[in-house]
Amino acid sequence: ATLIRKNLFIEHGYYDETLSIAMDYEFWLRCLTRHTVIDTVSIPIALFDEDGISSLRPKQIYRENVRIIKKYLRTLVNLWLFMGFYPFRVLWDYMKKAR
């Protein structure tokens, strides 16, 4: 689960509602490309249902992810050049799960 402060949406915009499944992925890439500091909490706060819409439409997830990557590719390459491999590792891990 993700807890997001309202000011993060105010600063970076809301979810892209033209995406059915990967709207959160696009939002996090948008935040990453704007150098947003993100923190994690290492305690369970929710149960995850693995039978949701994401698990039922792998081809749609893949298409949406490709669309998002095309949108942010130039910025991600610049991040990779200046920050190292980490942004691409996150992207690669997400794409492997979608297939």
Rosetta silent file (secondary structure, phi, psi, omega in degrees, C-alpha in Angstrom):
SEQUENCE: ATLIRKNLFIEHGYYDETLSIAMDYEFWLRCLTRHTVIDTVSIPIALFDEDGISSLRPKQIYRENVRIIKKYLRTLVNLWLFMGFYPFRVLWDYMKKAR
SCORE:     score description
SCORE:     0.000 S_00000001
   1 L     0.000  156.856 -179.170    0.000    0.000    0.000 S_00000001
   2 L  -127.045  130.448  172.804    1.070    3.557   -0.533 S_00000001
   3 L  -106.860  125.563 -175.197    0.356    6.535    1.660 S_00000001
   4 L  -125.452  130.419  175.870    0.753    9.808   -0.188 S_00000001
   5 L   -71.678  143.378 -178.550    0.630   13.298    1.255 S_00000001
   6 H   -56.865  -36.612 -177.473   -1.817   15.610   -0.497 S_00000001
   7 H   -65.231  -22.715  176.039    0.919   18.163   -1.200 S_00000001
   8 H   -66.567  -40.650  175.654    2.711   15.609   -3.408 S_00000001
   9 H   -67.379  -38.523  179.556   -0.327   15.570   -5.712 S_00000001
  10 H   -64.236  -40.777 -179.650   -0.524   19.357   -5.566 S_00000001
  11 H   -71.868  -39.015 -170.691    3.150   19.662   -6.546 S_00000001
  12 H  -115.000   -1.832 -178.217    3.232   16.990   -9.268 S_00000001
  13 L    90.733  166.966 -177.232   -0.368   16.585  -10.400 S_00000001
  14 L   -88.577 -176.707  177.988   -2.792   13.743   -9.907 S_00000001
  15 L   -62.244  146.813  175.634   -2.888   10.282  -11.492 S_00000001
  16 L   -78.641  106.023 -174.990   -3.151   10.152  -15.292 S_00000001
  17 L   -77.389   -1.003  173.075   -6.706    8.867  -15.698 S_00000001
  18 L   -78.589  -11.514  176.223   -6.114    7.900  -19.336 S_00000001
  19 L   -97.722  136.849 -178.781   -4.255    4.894  -17.905 S_00000001
  20 L   -89.268  -34.700 -171.734   -6.363    2.056  -16.493 S_00000001
  21 L  -120.467  -42.050 -170.582   -3.760    0.106  -14.572 S_00000001
  22 L   -95.042   21.581 -177.198   -0.356    1.805  -14.536 S_00000001
  23 H   -63.922  -32.025  177.624   -1.436    5.261  -13.375 S_00000001
  24 H   -71.632  -37.698  177.581    0.462    4.881  -10.103 S_00000001
  25 H   -60.093  -44.994  179.310    3.603    3.777  -11.982 S_00000001
  26 H   -64.165  -40.885  179.286    3.416    6.892  -14.160 S_00000001
  27 H   -60.984  -44.755 -178.855    2.898    9.076  -11.085 S_00000001
  28 H   -68.401  -35.913  175.445    5.977    7.632   -9.348 S_00000001
  29 H   -65.979  -39.609  177.091    8.097    8.063  -12.480 S_00000001
  30 H   -59.857  -44.895  178.355    6.901   11.664  -12.715 S_00000001
  31 H   -64.738  -43.392  179.672    7.951   12.217   -9.101 S_00000001
  32 H   -60.498  -42.289 -177.824   11.285   10.440   -9.661 S_00000001
  33 H   -72.070  -12.001  176.717   12.090   12.554  -12.709 S_00000001
  34 L  -106.790   17.100  174.622   11.475   15.690  -10.630 S_00000001
  35 L    59.823   38.924  177.631   13.861   14.538   -7.888 S_00000001
  36 L   -75.342  135.139  177.063   11.161   14.013   -5.268 S_00000001
  37 L   -82.914  126.511 -178.218   12.388   12.537   -2.001 S_00000001
  38 L  -122.191  137.003 -179.302   10.400    9.406   -1.137 S_00000001
  39 L  -116.517  154.656  178.283   10.565    7.558    2.157 S_00000001
  40 L  -119.824  155.398  176.309    9.499    4.016    3.007 S_00000001
  41 L  -117.443  128.753 -174.123    8.023    2.439    6.101 S_00000001
  42 L   -95.831   36.430  175.109    9.119   -1.101    6.884 S_00000001
  43 L  -125.836  145.495  178.209    5.971   -2.236    8.671 S_00000001
  44 L   -66.794  131.159  178.284    2.941   -3.940    7.120 S_00000001
  45 L  -124.133   -6.691 -179.489    0.058   -1.496    6.732 S_00000001
  46 L  -160.299  159.599  172.357   -2.218   -3.335    4.296 S_00000001
  47 L   -96.023  142.442 -177.767   -2.957   -6.701    2.705 S_00000001
  48 L  -106.872  126.437  178.177   -2.344   -6.993   -1.031 S_00000001
  49 L   -90.273  111.781 -177.714   -4.838   -8.849   -3.239 S_00000001
  50 L   -79.972    0.894  179.140   -2.874  -10.609   -5.978 S_00000001
  51 L  -106.263   23.316 -178.549   -6.049  -11.331   -7.969 S_00000001
  52 L   -77.570 -173.659 -176.578   -6.789   -7.697   -8.814 S_00000001
  53 H   -58.405  -33.530 -178.527   -7.104   -6.047  -12.217 S_00000001
  54 H   -63.317  -34.202 -178.140   -3.319   -5.896  -12.641 S_00000001
  55 H   -80.870  -15.851 -176.006   -2.994   -9.679  -12.601 S_00000001
  56 H   -94.082  -14.524 -174.874   -5.804  -10.204  -15.118 S_00000001
  57 L  -131.447   64.644 -176.998   -4.596   -7.932  -17.936 S_00000001
  58 H   -62.885  -34.693 -179.966   -0.858   -8.430  -18.516 S_00000001
  59 H   -68.343  -37.683  177.954   -0.972   -7.227  -22.143 S_00000001
  60 H   -67.825  -39.987  176.787   -2.697   -4.004  -21.153 S_00000001
  61 H   -59.663  -45.707 -179.067   -0.156   -3.449  -18.386 S_00000001
  62 H   -60.948  -45.920 -179.992    2.649   -3.963  -20.887 S_00000001
  63 H   -61.517  -43.560  179.489    1.117   -1.488  -23.388 S_00000001
  64 H   -65.306  -40.440  178.944    0.605    1.136  -20.703 S_00000001
  65 H   -63.578  -41.218  177.801    4.137    0.655  -19.392 S_00000001
  66 H   -62.065  -43.177  177.979    5.599    1.058  -22.882 S_00000001
  67 H   -60.015  -42.813  179.924    3.590    4.264  -23.314 S_00000001
  68 H   -66.886  -43.389 -179.596    4.878    5.586  -19.984 S_00000001
  69 H   -62.837  -41.853  177.260    8.477    4.629  -20.752 S_00000001
  70 H   -60.431  -37.733 -179.457    8.320    6.394  -24.107 S_00000001
  71 H   -65.862  -38.281 -172.978    7.031    9.496  -22.332 S_00000001
  72 H  -108.306    5.068 -173.054    9.838    9.530  -19.752 S_00000001
  73 H   -56.594  -49.250 -177.853   12.687    7.822  -21.638 S_00000001
  74 H   -59.490  -44.635 -179.913   14.778   10.929  -22.291 S_00000001
  75 H   -66.849  -39.410  179.184   14.502   12.055  -18.676 S_00000001
  76 H   -65.169  -37.925  176.992   15.255    8.553  -17.381 S_00000001
  77 H   -63.525  -42.969  177.647   18.391    8.343  -19.529 S_00000001
  78 H   -62.279  -41.201  176.887   19.553   11.680  -18.105 S_00000001
  79 H   -61.303  -42.888 -179.590   18.884   10.417  -14.583 S_00000001
  80 H   -61.104  -41.931 -179.274   20.830    7.264  -15.350 S_00000001
  81 H   -66.082  -35.401 -174.945   23.781    9.281  -16.612 S_00000001
  82 H   -99.608  -22.224 -177.133   23.848   11.547  -13.578 S_00000001
  83 H  -112.098  -12.341 -176.791   22.531    9.316  -10.760 S_00000001
  84 L   101.846 -162.292 -169.599   23.715    5.875  -11.758 S_00000001
  85 L   -81.279  -17.524 -169.485   21.805    2.696  -12.473 S_00000001
  86 H   -51.530  -49.730 -178.897   19.098    2.885   -9.770 S_00000001
  87 H   -59.112  -36.203  179.179   16.214    4.474  -11.787 S_00000001
  88 H   -72.533  -32.420  176.967   16.629    1.875  -14.541 S_00000001
  89 H   -62.797  -44.370  177.860   16.727   -0.976  -12.024 S_00000001
  90 H   -60.748  -45.924  179.871   13.362    0.152  -10.638 S_00000001
  91 H   -62.508  -45.837 -179.260   11.968    0.408  -14.166 S_00000001
  92 H   -62.748  -44.512  179.172   13.313   -3.004  -15.218 S_00000001
  93 H   -60.291  -41.303 -179.565   11.936   -4.752  -12.113 S_00000001
  94 H   -66.331  -42.405 -179.867    8.495   -3.282  -12.734 S_00000001
  95 H   -64.997  -36.886  179.001    8.479   -4.326  -16.400 S_00000001
  96 H   -63.786  -38.256  179.306    9.474   -7.909  -15.517 S_00000001
  97 H   -66.971  -30.130 -175.413    6.490   -8.175  -13.167 S_00000001
  98 H   -77.004  -18.303 -176.022    4.112   -6.932  -15.871 S_00000001
  99 L   -81.156    0.000    0.000    4.924   -9.666  -18.383 S_00000001
